[in-house]
C-alpha cells in the first residue's frame, strides 16, 4: 500500500482503560505533539466494569483534535492501538450503541446470564490450540455471549466489535467494519492457525458470524478516517500490548518486555512459529500481507489496581514511597496480590489475595514491600515456565509502564529473573508502536531509521543464585497454599 511523497507525519492513537492518547510522530519516530483525554470507568454492580461507548468516541475525538490542532491536518496515516477484550454492540446503520462497552477487566457475568465454563477451562482442547488462550471471562466472547442473550442475536442491523473496530467504524463513517488478528484473538472466536473466525468456537458461544467484523492484517487498509472534513487513511490496527512491544523494540526473535500498567504482561517474541507452553498464552505479535509473527505472553492480574488498593487502605500515599519502604523494611512478609484472581501460569480466578508472615513487629513498610514484591514473584512464575532454549535467545528485557518507574520493583524483578532489565524513559511505547506500523504499511517508516523507545537505565541482578532459589521456594509455598484454599472453597 505504498504512497508517493506523503506528508511525513503519522498519527498514533492509543485508546486505553483510563484515557485516549493521540500523538503525532515524524517518519523517524520524533514525537511532535500529543492530545490526551480522560475516559471514565463505571462499576454499576459488584464485579461489573464498563465504559460508555459515546464517551469512548468523545475521548478519542478530543485527543485527536488536540494533537492535530498545533500541526495542522496534513497527516499521512493513522495507526490505532486499543485495550483488548473490551467488547460492545452497536447499530450497523446508525452507529447507536446497543450495549455498554464491557471491559476486559470484568470477570463477573453480566446481568441475567449464567457463567459457562471457568477460568483456565479448556473444554477438551477447544480453545488453546485454536485461539492460543484458554477459556477466561477476561476475554470478549464470554461477555458477548451474555450481551446477545439480553439484546437478541437476530436484532436488525446488529454489529459487534472490540474498541478498535468501534473506533474504525465511526472514524470511517460506517464504511469499515474491520478488526485485526491481535484483537480478534482476544475474543476467543479467532483461530490463530487458520487466521479466520473459527466455526467451532462460534458455535460454542452461539455467536453469528455475520455480526463480526472482517479481519485484516495489522498493517492493512482499514479505510479513510474523516476528521473535521479531512480524509486520512487508517493503515494499522493493533492490541495495546503488542503495540507497546513494537514501540519498545520492534519485533525481533528473542526480544522480551515486561509491562507494568493496569495489568502486568511479559512478552517474548518467538518469530513466525507459535510456541505453546503450559499455562502461558500464544499471542499474535503482528502481521502484514506476507507473514505473521508470534509471542509467548504471560499475564499478572491487576497491577495498577494493587497500587490503588494500597492507597485506598492508607498504606501508601504516592508511588514514590515504595522505594523508601523497600529500604526501610526489615522483616520478610509475603503478600499474594491476587485481588482479581491469578493470571498465568495458574489461571485461577477464584484464588484470593493473602498476607503471610505477620508478627507483632511487622511495620507498614514491610507490607508495602511484600505487596509490590508479589508482582515481581508472579512475573517470575511466568518466566520460570519459559524453556531455557528460548531464554538463551533473550539478550535483555525491557521494562515499561508506570511500574517501570519504581526502581525497587525493577531491581527485585531483575534479581528473580537473574537477568538484566532495561528501563525505558518513554511513556508512549503503545502509541509509538501503532504509529510505526501505520507508517510501515505505506512505506514511510522503517525499523532501521525509526526511533523506538529510548532506554533510560539498565538494572543488573544483584541476588546470588542460592538466595534466589530459597526465596522462590518460599514463594511456591505461598502459591500452593492459596491455590489449595481456592480448590477447597470451590
N, C-alpha and C positions, 0 to 999 in steps of 0.2 A: 504494500500500500504506500509506496514512496510518493512524495510530493516534490515539486520543483520550487526551489528558492522560498521555502516557507519562512514566516516570521519565527525567529529562533527563541520563542518564549513558549513554555509549556505550563499548563495549569494542572496542579495536582490537588485532588480533593480527598480528604480523609474524614469519612462520616463515622464517628465513634459513639460510645455509650453516653458520654457526658457533653460532647461538643462536636461541631464540624469545623475542620481546619481547611482552608484553601490557600495554597502557596504558589507563587509564580517562580519558575526556575528558568535559567538560560539552558541552552543545549549542552553546556559544560557542567551543569549542576550548581551554578551560582544562585543562591537564594536572593530574590529581588524584593518581594514584599508578601504580606500574608493578611488574611482575614480569618477571624475566629468568632464563632457564635455558639452560645450555650445550647444544650438540649436537656430538657427535664426528664427525669425518670419517675414513673408512677408505680406505687405498690398498693393497688386497690384492696388487696386482702393478703393474708399471710402466704408467702411463697410466690405471689404473683409479681412479675416485673414487666413493665410495659412502657412504650413511648407512644405519643400521639403522632400519627403519620403526618398530619398537617404541620406539626411543629418540627418534624424532621425536614420537611421541604423548606419551611421558613428559615431554619438554621442553616441549611445548605445554601440557599439563595443569598442570605445575608452575608455569609462568609465569602462567597464568590464575588459579590458586588464590592465588598470592602477591598478584596485582593486586587481586583482589576481597576478600581477607581483611580489609583495612582499611576498605573502604567498604560491606561487606555485598554482597548479591546482587541489588539492585534495579537491573537494567540494562535499558535499552530495546532495545538491538540490538547485534549483533556484526558487525564487518567484518574480513575476513581478507585479508592480503597474504602473498605467498609467493615463494620462489625459483622462477623459471620454468624450464621444461625438465627439471627433475628428475622422473623417471618411476618408477613401481613398479606391481606387480601384487599383488592380494590375493584371498582367497576372499570372494565376494559374500554368502555365508551366515554365515560365522563371523568375518570380518574378519581372519583369519590371513594375514600376509604370505606371498606366494609368490615374492618376489624381493627383493633389496636395493633401496633407492631409489638408482637410478643417477643421479649428479649431473650437472647441466648442465656442470660443469667437465670431465667425462670426454669426451675426443675419440677415445680408442682403442676399437676394437671389443671387445665382451665376449667371454668365453672361448668358443671353438668357432665363432665367427662369421666371416664374410668381409665386408670393407668394400665397400659398394655406393656407387658414385659417388665424389665427392671434395669437399672444402670449396670452395665457390664454384660448384660444378657446378649447372647449371640444367635439364639434361635437356630440351633443345628448348623452353624456356619453360614448363616444367611448374610450377615452384614459385613464382617471384617474382610472376607475375600473379595467382596464386590465393592463396598463403599470405602473400605480402608479404615473404618472406625466401627466400634461396637454400638449396640443399642444404648442410647442415653437420652434422657429428657433435655439435655443441653442442646440437642440437635433439632433441626427445624421440623422434620416430618411428624414427630410426636405432637408438637404444638399445632401444626397444620391439620392433622387428623382431628384434633379437638375442635379447632375453629370451624372446620367444614361440617361437623355434627350440628353446630349451632346455626350457621347461616345457610346450609344446604349446598350439596355438591352440584346440583343442577341449576343453581341460581343463574339467571341470564347475565351474560357479559362478565362473569366472574373470572378474574385472573389473580395469580399469586406470584410472590417472589420474595427474595431477601432484599435487604435495603438497597443494594446496588441496582437491582432490577427496577425497584420503585423509583429511584432517582433517574435512571436512564429513561424510563418510560415518560416521566414528567419533563425532563430536560429536552427530549425529542418530541414533545407534544403528542405523545401516544403512538409514535411511529415505530418504536423499537421495544419489543417485549423480549429482552435478552438477558442472559447471565453468562458467567464464565465457570470453568471447572473447579476453581478453588472455593467458590461459593456454592455451586451445585453439589459438591461432595458433602458439604456440611448439612444438607437436607436429609441425608440417609436414603436418598432416592436415586443417586447417580452412581453408575458403575465406572470405577477409575481404570478398569482394564479395557472395557469396550468403548469407553468415552461416550456414553449416552445414558439417558434415563433408563433404569432397569425395570423391566416388566414385573418381575417377581417382587421387587421392593415396592413398586407402585401398588400391586395387589395387596401386599401385607398391610399397608396403611390405608388402602382404599382411596387412593388419590388419582383422579382422572388425569391422563396425560395432557389433554388439550388445555388445561388451565395453567400449565407450567410454561416458563419461558424456554425459548431455544437456547442452546449452549454453544457459545463461540469460544475459541482460544482466548487466553488473557490478552494477547496482542491481536486485535481484530478491528473491524469496522462496526462499531456499535451505534452508528447513526450520528446525526448532527444535533448538537445542543443549540437551542435558541435562547440566548441570554440578552435581554434588552434589545431585541431586534437584530442581533449579530449571531450568525451561524458559526459554530466551532465544532470540528469533528471530535467525537469521543473515540479514542483508539486503544484504550486499555481499561480493564476492569479486573480487580483482584481483591482477595480477602486481606484483612488488615495485617495478620501475622506474616503472610507471605510478602505483602508489600513492605513491611518493616525489614524482613530478611533481605530482600533485594536492595532496599535503601541502605542497609548496613554494609553489604559486601558483594553485591551481585550474586550470582548462583554458580559457585564452583564446587565440584565434588569435594567433600570433606569440610566445607565451610560450616561453621556452627555458631549459634547465637542463643543467648538466654534473654528473655524479655520479661521484665518485672513491671507489669502495668496493672490494669484491672484484674487480669488473671496472670498467671505465670506460665511461660512457654519455653521449652527447649526444642530447638530445630537443628537438624543435621542434614545437609544436602547429600543425597546418595546418587545423583546423576540420573540417567534415563532408566534406571532399574529400581522398582519399588522394593524395599526391604521390610518384610513382615517380622515383627518381634513381639513376644508375649507381653500383653498389657500396654503396648505403645501403639500409636496411630501411624498409618501411612497417609501422608498428605501430598497432594499435588503442589509442587513448588511454583511452577508457571508453565505456560505453553504458548507456542506460536503455531503457524501453519505447518511447520515441519517436525516439531518434536515436543515431547512433554517430559519434564523432569520432576523428581520426587524428593520428599523429605521424610525423615523419621521425626515424629512430633510427640512430645510429652507435655502434659498439662498439670499445672498446680492451681487448684481452685481458689479464686477469691483472694489474691494477694493484696490488691488495693483495699478490699473490704476488711482485711485484718488490721491494716493501719487505721482505718476509720473506726473500727471497733475499739482498738486501744485508746483512741481519743475519746470515744463516747463513754467509756467506763472510767475515764480520768487517769489512766496510767501514762498517757502521753499527750502533750500539747502540740508539739510540732515534730516533724520527721527529723529535724536537726538534733533532737535529744537522743536519738537512737545510738549514735556513735559514742556519746557521753555515757550512756547506760552500759554499753559494751565495755568501756574502760573501767567503770566503777564496779561492775558486777564481780562478786567474789564466790558465789555459790553456783553450782551447776544444777539447773532445773530444766525439765523437758516440757515443752508445750507443743501439742499436736494441733496445728491451725486448721482443723477440718470444720470450719464454720459452715460450709455448704457441702460437706462430704469430702471424699478423697478422689482426686483425679487419677491420672495414670501413675504407676502401672497397676494400681489397685482397683480403680473403677468401682468404688463403693460409695454410693450416695447417702447411705444411712449411718455411716461412721460419724461419731460426734467428736468435737474437739476435747482435748484432755490436757490437764496441767498436773504433772507428776514431780515428786521430789520436794514438795514444800516442807519447810521447817520453820520453827519459831523465829529463826534468824533471817529468813528469806526476805529480801528487800524488793522494792518496786523495780529497781534496775535489773534484778535477776529475772523477773518475769518478762520485762521488755526484751531483754537479750534472748530469753528462751523462745518467745513468740517469733521474733524475727529469724532466729536460727532455725526454727521449724520450717520456714520457707526454703532455706538452703538444704536442709535434710531431705525434704520432699523432692527438690530438684535433683539432689544427688541420687535418690532412689531411681529416678528416670535414667540418669547417666549409667548406673550400675547394670541396667538391662542391655545397654548397647554393647555389642561384642567388640573384643579387642581389635579385630580386623578393621572395624570402622573407626574406632577410637584412634588408631595409629595414623589415620589419614587427617585427623584434626590437628592443624598447626596451632591454632589459638581459638579461643571462644570470645565472641564479642557480646558484651552486656549492654542492654538498652532498657528504656522505660524509666519511670520515676524511681524505682528501687535501685537502679544503677547508680544513683547519686548518693546512696548510703554506703559509705566506704567499708564499714564493719561487716555489712551483709556480703558485699562482693569479696572481701578478704576471706571470710569464713567459707563462702562458696568455692573459691579457688582452693582452699585448704581441703575441703571434702572431695573435690574433683581430683586434686593433685595435678592440676592443670592451670596454665596461665590464662587469665581473663583480661581482655582489653575493654576499657570503658569508653563509650562514645560520648562526645560532647554535643551531639545533635539530637534535639528532642523531636525532630521531624523525619525520622527514618521512614515511617509508613508513607507519608505523603510524597517524600522524595522518591521512594520506590515506584509509586504509581506514576509519577511524572516521568521517570526514566523509561518505564515500559511504554508510555504513550508516545514519547519521542522516538524510541527504538522502532515502534511499529511503522513509523513513516520515514525511517532512515535518518532521523535528526540527531539522535543520541547514540553513543557507542560506549561500551564498558571501558575501553582504554582511554577515553577522553572525559568521561563523566566523573564528577567529584562525588563520591559516596560519603557516608557519614564519617567525619574526622574522628580519629582516636584521641581521647583526652589524656589517658594514662593507662599503664599496664600494671596489673596486680599479679604477683607471683606467689605460689603456695609457700607457706612457712611451716606447716604442720608436718611432723615426722610420720612416716607410714604406720608405725606401730600405734601412735596416738590416734591416727585417723581410723584405723581398724577397730580400736577399742570403743571409740565414740559411735561409730556406725553399728557396732554390735549392741550397744545400749539403746540406740535409736530403734533397732529392729525389735527389741523387746517392747518398746512403746507402741509401735505399729501393730505387732502381733496381738497385744492385749486389746487395743482399740477395735481391731477387726473381729476378734473373738467376741467381744461385748456386743458388737453390732449384729453378729450372727445369732447370738442368744436372744436378742430383742426382736429379731425379725420373725 
